């Protein structure tokens, strides 16, 4: 399948994506990390947003870089140290002719593969509401399908002793399941995933052109590692679930990993780096999605505020509320 050459992998492992050492409990989430190391040769962030001369004041306010944290310098073991990506400007994205929703294909579908126990996952309906707000498209949840139906390669992880499924096999199967009115199909499962035999695991994997992806919720729960659950474990589980979901779906709109600001579409090579990323796109990635889908920037932030509160992520809701007010004030 030609899409296999375009897979975008979000591999999150404390000691590196390919590490086969004994498992360790993921570090606690943190927003800021000290980093040293080489800086990837990337375009200047401001220039990457593109020409804004024809944008309205409200549109320019929505893309204001002042709302966003700069990209931290990558340290040893971080994504850009291991994968020195140059990134993509808005102008380059526009010229790349990415897939776009049209009148026939405008629905985002979520497909549960196997059971999603309520005590170990956020409500899928709440995640669907977030996806609808984030991309401003209709979202539908399909009936659950037995994972065995996909006939994917399986193995037992040497570190955890738990079963895993080969993600590329699932992606091949998913390309045959895409509904006619779907822009994209995202599968979610409680089974751990791996992208190839040399890798330990991945949280999610998606294609840039075939409009399919898969995400595992397995490792968001400390109990997966035999560890006690801290008081805030539900919030951490919800945050990570939402982050991977919108990250992988962004890839299905043709967005590669972001290198310009601290961004939800940025790559992550380990759990601490992943948890340090925000849940919102930077100005470059937001402009790509806005150009692709054609939503109202202010209405999107207002809808996101509601969706974040529904998920119990009040800090994210407050951020989107402030953004919605700022965009409205600039009109």
N, C-alpha and C positions, 0 to 999 in steps of 0.2 A: 504494500500500500504506500503510495507516494507520500502520504501524510507522515509516515514514520520518520522521514528525513526532516520534518518540521516540528517534531515534538518539542514542547517546552516543559521542562521538568522542574518542579519545585521540590527539591530534596532537602529534608530537614533532619539533620542528625548531629548530636552534640559534638562528635569528633570527626565529622566529615561524611559526605554522602556515601562513600565507598567503604567506610571503616567497618570492619567485622569484629571489633573488640567487644568486650562485655558491655551490656547496656548500662546506661547511667540515667538517673532521673533528669529530665530536662531542667535547665536553670529557671529560676523564677522570672516572670516577665519583667522587662525593664525597657524604658523609653530611650535612654541615652547610654552610649558605651564609648569608652576611650578606645581609639583605634590609631594604629600607625601602619605604615606600609605604602607600597606604590600606588599612585593614583592612576586610574584607567584613563587612557587618552580619549576623552569624550568631548562633544561640542559644548560650548558655553550654555548653561541652563537657560538664561534669558533668551538667547538667540534661538534655542530649540523650540520655544513657544511659537515662534513664527511672527509674521507681520500682523499687527493689530490695528493698522491705520483705518480700516473700514469697519471696525467693531464699534458697537455702541458703548457708552460709559458703563452701563450695567454689565455688558459682556466682558469688558476689560476688567471690571472689578471682580468678576467671577474667576478670572485668570490671574489675579494679582499674586505674584510670588511671595509677597509679604506674609501671606497666610500659612506658608509652608516652611518646614524646617529644611535646612540644607542637607545634602547627602553626606553622611559621615565618611571620613577617610577609611577605606577598607584596611582592616588589619589582617594578620596571618590567620588563615582559616575562613575568612569571610568570603562571600560569593564572588566579588569582583577580583579578589586576589587569586582565586582558583579559576575563575572564568572572566578574563579581561574583556568584557563586552564593551563595544563603543556606543551602544544605545542607538536611538532613532529619533530624529527631530520630527516635529509635526509636518513639515514640508516633505520629508522623506516618506512619512506614513501616507500622506495624501497621494504621492506619486506611486505608492506600492499597490494601488488598486485592491484594497482589502475587501473581504466579504462585507456586505451591508444588508441590513434588513430591508425588505421590500413589501409590497402589498400582499404577496403570497406567503412570505416567510417572516413572521414578526413575533412568534411566540418562543419563549424560553421554557424548556421542559426540564423538570427534575425527575429522575428515575431512581427510586430506592432499589438497591440490589440486596435482597434479604431483609431481615427485620432490623428496625432501628429502635432499640429499646429506649423508652422515654427517660429512664434514669441515667442513660449514658450519652444522650444526644440532645441538642436543643430541638424544640418542636420544628418539624420541617416546614409547617405552615408559616412560622415566624421567619425562618430563613428565606422562604419564597417571597414574603412581603418585602424583605430587605433587597432581594435581587430585583424585584419589580421597581422599587424606588431607585436603586443604584443605576440601573440601565434604562429606566422609564419605558419598559416593555411589559407586555402581559406575560405572566408566569403561570404555568400549570404543573401540578404534581401528578405523575402517572401512577397507576397501580404498581405495587411492589412486584418484582420478578425474582424468582429464586436465582441466586448467584450461579448455581450449577448449570443453568440454562445457557450461560455464555461459554461453557466448555473451555475455560481459561486454564492455562498452566498453573499448577499450584506447587508450593514447597513449604517446608517448615523452617522458620527463621532460626538460625543457629544461636542467636543471642537470646531471644525471648522464648523460644520453644513453641511459638504460636504460628498458626497457618498464615500464609500469604498467597496472593494472587498476582500473576504477571499483568501489570497495567496495560502494556501494548496489546495483549490479547483481548482485553476488555474493550479497548478503543476500536480494534478491528470489528468486533461484534457490534459495538454501538453504531458504527457507520451504517449498518444494515437496519437499525431500529429507528432512525430519525423520522419523526412524523412529517407529513407533507407540508404542514404549515409552520414547522419549526425553523427558527433561525439557528438554535443550538440545542443540544441535548447533553445534560450533565447528569451523570450517574453518581449516587452517593451510597456508601456501604460501610458496615462496621468491620469488614475484613481488611487486614493490613495489606498494603500494596508494595510491590517492588518493580523497577523499570527494566532491569536486566540482571543476570546472575551475579555480576560483580558488585552490585549495589546492595546496601543493607535494606533500605526502604525509601519510599516517597509518600508524602501526604497526598499529593495530587498530580495529575498529568493531563495535559490537554493538547489539542492540535491547533495550529494557526489557520489552517485552511479547511479542514473537514468538519468543523463545528461540533466536535464531540470532546468530552472530557470525563474524568472520573476522580472522585475524592473519597478518601477514607477518613472516618471519624475515630478510628481505633485508638490512636496514640494521644488524643487530647485528654483522656482520662488518666490521672496518675495511677489508678488501679490497674491499668494495662501493664505497668511495670512492677506491680506488686507493692506499690507505695501507698501510704495513707493519703486520703484526700484532705487538703487544707480547707479552711473555711471558705475561701473564695474560688474553689475549684470550678464551680458551675459558671462563674463569670469568665474564667480563663478558657473553659471549654467552649463557651458561646463565642467569645472573641476569636479564638483560633478557627473555629468552624466557619464563621462569617468571613474571616480574612482569606482563607484558602479558597472558599467558594467564589468570591468576587474576583480574586486574583486569576483563577483558572478561567473563569468566564471572560475576563478581559482579554486573555490570550485568544479566545475564539473570535474576537473582533479584530484580530490581527496585530495586537499590541505585543511586542517583545518585552523582555525585562527592561525596566526603567533604570537609568543611571543618573538622572538629572537632579532630583530632589529625594528626600525621604518620602517613599511612595508605596502604596499597597501593591503596585505592580513590580516592585523591585525584587530581585532574586535574593534568596537566603540560603546559606550553606549549613546553618545550625540553628538550634532552637532559640538561643538568646538573640541572634541577629534577626530572626523572624519576628520574635515578640517585640523587638524595638521598632519595627515598621509601623506606620500609622494604618488606619483602615480606610483612608481616602486617597484618591489619585492626586498626583501633583498637577501643576498647570499644563504641562505638556501632555500627559496622559488624559486629563480631563478634556482638553481641546480635541484630542483624537476621538474620544467617545462622543463628544458633542457634535463634531463634524460628521461622524459616521451615522449616528442615530437621529440627531436633529431634535433633541429635547429642549425644554425651557430650563435654563441653568438655575434660576431662582426657585422654580417649582420643584426641581429635583432636590435641592437642599432641604426645602420644607418637607417633602415626602420622606427624605432620609431621616430627618429628625424624629418623625413619628415611628419609623421602622426601628431606629436605634433604641428608642424608649421601649418599644414592644419587646425587644430582646434584653432589656435591662442594662443597656450600655449607655448610661446617662451622660457620661463625659463626651461620647461621640455625638449624642443628641444635642448637647449644648453647643458643640462646635458647629454642627450643621445649622442650628437655629441662628447663631450669630452670623454665619455666612449668608443665610437667606435674608436676614435684615439688612446686611451691608449691600447686597445686590439690589434689594428693593429701594434702598435709600439712594442708590446711584442712578436710578431710572429718571 
